[in-house]
Amino acid sequence: MTALRPALAGYLDLRRGMGFKLDRDARLLSQFISYLEETGAATITTADTLAWATLPAGASPGWLGFRMSVVRGFAAYLHTIDPSAEVPPRGLLPGGTHRAVPYLYSAAGIAALLAQAELLRTPLRTATIQTLISLLAVTGMRIGEALSLDDGDFDPEQGMLIVLHAKFGKHPPLPLHTPTVSALQRYQHLRDQAFPRPATEALLVSSTGARLRYVNVSETFVKLARRAGLTARSGSCRPRPHDLRHTFAVATLLDWYRDGGDIAARLPLLSAYLGHVEPANTYWYLHAAPELMAEAARRLGPGPGAGQ
């Protein structure tokens, strides 16, 4: 066993302690270290990383770029305990992870989605989809978290939602405004009338009384968006349920800009609220949304020479 194996164990423990699962990363990094052991390398170099990352014949640029990015993360950690370890620079390979451009919904766009839901087949289906869309819009929850909610996760007395199945295993309780609490209680009443003997503990249920499935919700959402006239703005910017979370985050930041608040001081609060493990995932919104860039530019005021 080389010194790389204990270092990898420490790296994975550190990242998993921050909430990352890393099953695929762990497999790839173990394979990478086996490759280094076979070649007699004692540490990571850019040349060895590039040679290993490009081993799969006929692989897509995205997969090769992902292999490179996985090693870069470990190499950055290893460099802190072994200064001779090289961290491969970015851009050596095309591909890698690319985030979709957020599709930011206007209030009118969300209202149009809710109006189209009125035309669904049954009153319960209408109420379920409208409640789900509204919940995503006003809380910024991930859709998977919303679908995983059980009835007991909603506390109307405290006005809270407890998210027990968050993406990274932890999420602070979500405070709800009084109108949201009332809307959820009305939905529960309608649901319980339809299914007095529930077959699931789920808060939101399908027309058959089962827990909602993402694939079905996604198909319904696409149909509603099309009927509401919400079209793709580009190949990477299409209306998706997850973009309601993006819209919530951007709207919050815009409100903070417009009230003159200290954005740098408030961003960690938004990061914690959204359940982001890394603050960088929240800072991403600052350059991902043109609306925020425009607001930031407006706050900075006219540049040198403006008006001359």
C-alpha positions as CSV (number, residue, x, y, z in Angstrom):
1,M,0.0,0.0,0.0
2,T,1.4,3.4,-1.0
3,A,1.0,6.6,1.0
4,L,-1.7,7.6,-1.5
5,R,-4.1,5.0,-0.1
6,P,-4.3,6.5,3.4
7,A,-4.4,10.0,1.9
8,L,-7.4,8.9,-0.2
9,A,-9.2,7.6,2.9
10,G,-8.6,10.9,4.7
11,Y,-9.9,12.8,1.7
12,L,-13.1,10.8,1.3
13,D,-13.7,11.0,5.1
14,L,-13.4,14.8,5.0
15,R,-15.7,15.2,2.0
16,R,-18.3,12.7,3.3
17,G,-18.3,14.6,6.6
18,M,-19.4,17.6,4.6
19,G,-22.4,15.6,3.2
20,F,-21.0,14.3,-0.1
21,K,-21.6,10.6,-0.9
22,L,-18.8,10.2,-3.5
23,D,-19.4,6.5,-4.3
24,R,-18.4,7.0,-8.0
25,D,-15.5,9.3,-7.0
26,A,-14.2,6.7,-4.6
27,R,-14.2,4.0,-7.3
28,L,-12.4,6.2,-9.8
29,L,-9.8,7.5,-7.4
30,S,-9.0,3.9,-6.3
31,Q,-8.6,2.9,-9.9
32,F,-6.3,6.0,-10.4
33,I,-4.1,5.0,-7.5
34,S,-3.9,1.5,-8.8
35,Y,-2.7,2.9,-12.1
36,L,0.0,5.0,-10.2
37,E,1.1,2.0,-8.2
38,E,1.5,0.0,-11.4
39,T,3.7,2.7,-12.9
40,G,5.7,3.2,-9.8
41,A,4.6,6.8,-9.2
42,A,4.8,8.0,-5.6
43,T,2.6,11.0,-6.0
44,I,0.3,12.8,-8.4
45,T,1.7,14.6,-11.5
46,T,-0.2,16.4,-14.2
47,A,1.2,14.0,-16.9
48,D,0.1,10.9,-15.1
49,T,-3.3,12.4,-14.4
50,L,-3.8,13.3,-18.1
51,A,-2.6,9.8,-19.2
52,W,-5.0,8.0,-16.8
53,A,-8.0,10.3,-17.5
54,T,-7.8,9.7,-21.2
55,L,-7.4,5.9,-21.0
56,P,-11.0,4.9,-21.9
57,A,-11.1,4.4,-25.7
58,G,-14.0,6.1,-27.5
59,A,-15.3,7.8,-24.3
60,S,-17.2,11.0,-24.5
61,P,-15.4,14.3,-23.8
62,G,-17.7,14.8,-20.9
63,W,-16.6,11.5,-19.2
64,L,-12.9,12.2,-19.8
65,G,-13.4,15.7,-18.3
66,F,-15.2,14.2,-15.3
67,R,-12.4,11.7,-14.6
68,M,-9.9,14.6,-14.7
69,S,-12.1,16.7,-12.4
70,V,-12.3,13.9,-9.8
71,V,-8.5,13.6,-9.6
72,R,-8.1,17.4,-9.4
73,G,-10.2,17.5,-6.2
74,F,-8.1,14.8,-4.6
75,A,-4.9,16.3,-5.9
76,A,-5.7,19.7,-4.3
77,Y,-6.2,17.9,-1.0
78,L,-3.1,15.9,-1.4
79,H,-1.0,19.0,-2.1
80,T,-1.8,20.3,1.4
81,I,0.1,17.4,2.9
82,D,2.5,16.6,0.1
83,P,3.7,19.8,-1.6
84,S,5.3,17.7,-4.4
85,A,1.8,16.6,-5.6
86,E,0.8,18.5,-8.7
87,V,-2.7,19.8,-9.2
88,P,-3.6,19.6,-12.9
89,P,-4.8,22.9,-14.2
90,R,-8.3,23.5,-15.4
91,G,-9.1,23.2,-19.1
92,L,-6.7,20.4,-20.0
93,L,-9.6,18.4,-21.3
94,P,-13.0,19.5,-22.8
95,G,-16.1,18.4,-21.1
96,G,-16.7,18.2,-17.3
97,T,-19.7,19.3,-15.4
98,H,-21.9,22.0,-17.0
99,R,-24.9,23.5,-15.1
100,A,-28.0,24.3,-17.0
101,V,-28.8,28.0,-17.4
102,P,-31.6,28.8,-14.8
103,Y,-35.0,29.3,-16.3
104,L,-36.3,32.1,-14.1
105,Y,-40.1,32.3,-13.8
106,S,-42.0,35.5,-13.6
107,A,-44.9,35.8,-11.3
108,A,-47.1,35.7,-14.4
109,G,-45.4,32.5,-15.5
110,I,-46.0,30.7,-12.2
111,A,-49.6,31.9,-12.3
112,A,-50.0,30.5,-15.8
113,L,-48.7,27.1,-14.6
114,L,-51.2,27.1,-11.8
115,A,-54.0,28.0,-14.2
116,Q,-53.2,25.2,-16.5
117,A,-53.2,22.8,-13.6
118,E,-56.9,23.6,-13.2
119,L,-57.5,21.6,-16.3
120,L,-56.1,18.4,-15.0
121,R,-58.4,15.3,-14.8
122,T,-59.5,15.3,-11.2
123,P,-59.8,17.9,-8.4
124,L,-57.3,16.0,-6.3
125,R,-54.8,15.9,-9.1
126,T,-55.3,19.7,-9.7
127,A,-54.8,20.4,-6.0
128,T,-51.7,18.2,-5.7
129,I,-49.9,19.7,-8.6
130,Q,-50.9,23.3,-7.6
131,T,-49.7,22.6,-4.1
132,L,-46.4,21.1,-5.3
133,I,-45.7,24.0,-7.6
134,S,-46.6,26.6,-5.0
135,L,-44.5,24.9,-2.3
136,L,-41.4,24.8,-4.6
137,A,-41.9,28.4,-5.5
138,V,-42.3,29.8,-2.0
139,T,-39.7,27.6,-0.1
140,G,-37.0,26.9,-2.7
141,M,-37.1,23.2,-1.9
142,R,-35.6,20.6,-4.2
143,I,-38.4,18.7,-5.9
144,G,-37.0,15.4,-4.5
145,E,-37.3,16.8,-1.0
146,A,-40.9,17.9,-1.6
147,L,-41.9,14.5,-3.0
148,S,-40.3,12.8,0.1
149,L,-42.2,14.9,2.6
150,D,-44.4,12.8,5.0
151,D,-47.5,14.2,6.7
152,G,-45.7,14.3,10.0
153,D,-43.0,16.5,8.5
154,F,-45.5,19.4,8.4
155,D,-46.1,21.2,11.7
156,P,-48.9,23.7,11.2
157,E,-48.7,24.9,14.8
158,Q,-45.1,26.0,14.4
159,G,-45.5,26.8,10.7
160,M,-42.6,24.6,9.8
161,L,-41.6,21.9,7.4
162,I,-39.0,19.3,8.5
163,V,-37.0,18.1,5.5
164,L,-35.7,14.6,6.6
165,H,-34.7,13.4,3.1
166,A,-32.5,16.3,2.0
167,K,-30.0,15.8,-0.9
168,F,-27.0,15.9,1.4
169,G,-28.6,14.4,4.4
170,K,-29.3,17.6,6.3
171,H,-31.5,20.6,5.9
172,P,-32.7,23.2,8.4
173,P,-36.4,23.4,9.2
174,L,-38.2,25.5,6.6
175,P,-40.4,28.3,8.1
176,L,-43.7,28.8,6.3
177,H,-45.8,32.0,5.9
178,T,-49.3,31.8,7.3
179,P,-51.0,31.6,3.8
180,T,-48.7,28.6,2.9
181,V,-49.7,26.8,6.1
182,S,-53.4,27.4,5.4
183,A,-53.0,26.2,1.8
184,L,-51.3,23.0,3.0
185,Q,-54.0,22.4,5.5
186,R,-56.7,22.8,2.9
187,Y,-54.9,20.3,0.7
188,Q,-54.6,17.8,3.5
189,H,-58.4,18.1,4.1
190,L,-59.2,17.5,0.4
191,R,-56.7,14.6,0.3
192,D,-58.1,13.0,3.4
193,Q,-61.6,13.2,2.0
194,A,-60.5,11.3,-1.1
195,F,-58.4,8.8,0.9
196,P,-59.8,8.4,4.5
197,R,-57.6,5.3,4.9
198,P,-54.3,6.4,3.5
199,A,-52.0,3.9,1.8
200,T,-48.9,6.1,2.4
201,E,-47.5,8.6,4.9
202,A,-46.7,11.0,2.0
203,L,-47.9,14.6,2.3
204,L,-48.5,14.9,-1.4
205,V,-50.3,12.0,-3.2
206,S,-51.2,10.9,-6.7
207,S,-54.7,10.3,-7.9
208,T,-54.4,6.7,-6.7
209,G,-53.3,7.7,-3.2
210,A,-49.7,6.7,-3.6
211,R,-46.6,8.9,-3.1
212,L,-45.9,11.1,-6.2
213,R,-43.2,9.8,-8.5
214,Y,-40.7,12.3,-10.1
215,V,-41.1,10.9,-13.6
216,N,-44.9,11.4,-13.6
217,V,-44.6,14.9,-12.0
218,S,-41.9,15.9,-14.5
219,E,-44.1,14.8,-17.5
220,T,-47.1,16.7,-16.1
221,F,-44.9,19.8,-15.5
222,V,-43.6,19.8,-19.1
223,K,-47.2,19.6,-20.5
224,L,-48.3,22.5,-18.2
225,A,-45.4,24.6,-19.2
226,R,-46.1,24.0,-22.9
227,R,-49.8,24.8,-22.5
228,A,-48.9,27.9,-20.5
229,G,-46.7,29.2,-23.3
230,L,-43.4,28.9,-21.4
231,T,-41.0,28.0,-24.1
232,A,-37.2,27.2,-24.0
233,R,-35.0,30.3,-24.1
234,S,-32.1,28.2,-25.4
235,G,-30.9,24.6,-25.7
236,S,-29.7,24.7,-22.1
237,C,-32.5,26.9,-20.6
238,R,-35.8,25.1,-20.5
239,P,-38.6,25.3,-17.9
240,R,-38.1,22.6,-15.3
241,P,-39.5,22.0,-11.9
242,H,-36.1,22.6,-10.4
243,D,-36.0,26.1,-11.8
244,L,-38.6,27.1,-9.3
245,R,-35.8,26.7,-6.7
246,H,-33.5,28.9,-8.8
247,T,-36.2,31.5,-9.1
248,F,-36.7,31.5,-5.4
249,A,-33.0,32.0,-4.8
250,V,-32.6,34.7,-7.4
251,A,-35.7,36.6,-6.2
252,T,-34.3,36.5,-2.6
253,L,-31.0,38.0,-3.8
254,L,-32.7,40.6,-5.9
255,D,-34.8,41.7,-2.9
256,W,-31.6,42.0,-0.9
257,Y,-29.9,44.1,-3.5
258,R,-32.9,46.4,-3.8
259,D,-33.2,47.0,-0.1
260,G,-29.5,47.9,0.1
261,G,-28.6,45.0,2.4
262,D,-25.1,43.6,2.8
263,I,-25.2,40.7,0.3
264,A,-21.8,39.2,1.4
265,A,-23.1,38.9,5.0
266,R,-26.5,37.5,4.0
267,L,-25.3,34.9,1.4
268,P,-24.3,32.4,4.1
269,L,-27.9,32.6,5.5
270,L,-29.4,31.8,2.1
271,S,-26.8,29.0,1.6
272,A,-27.9,27.4,4.9
273,Y,-31.6,27.9,4.2
274,L,-31.2,26.2,0.8
275,G,-29.3,23.3,2.3
276,H,-26.2,24.0,0.2
277,V,-23.1,22.1,1.6
278,E,-20.8,24.5,-0.2
279,P,-21.4,28.3,-0.2
280,A,-20.0,28.2,-3.8
281,N,-23.3,26.7,-4.9
282,T,-25.1,29.8,-3.6
283,Y,-22.5,32.2,-5.0
284,W,-23.1,30.6,-8.4
285,Y,-26.4,32.5,-8.7
286,L,-24.5,35.8,-8.7
287,H,-23.1,35.1,-12.2
288,A,-25.7,32.6,-13.4
289,A,-28.6,35.1,-13.5
290,P,-28.3,38.2,-15.8
291,E,-30.9,39.9,-13.6
292,L,-28.5,39.8,-10.6
293,M,-25.6,41.0,-12.7
294,A,-27.7,44.0,-13.9
295,E,-28.7,44.8,-10.3
296,A,-25.1,44.6,-9.1
297,A,-24.1,46.9,-11.9
298,R,-26.8,49.3,-11.0
299,R,-25.7,49.4,-7.4
300,L,-22.1,50.1,-8.4
301,G,-23.3,53.1,-10.4
302,P,-22.0,54.5,-13.6
303,G,-18.4,53.6,-14.5
304,P,-15.5,56.0,-15.1
305,G,-16.2,58.4,-17.9
306,A,-19.9,57.7,-18.0
307,G,-21.9,60.5,-19.6
308,Q,-18.8,62.1,-21.2
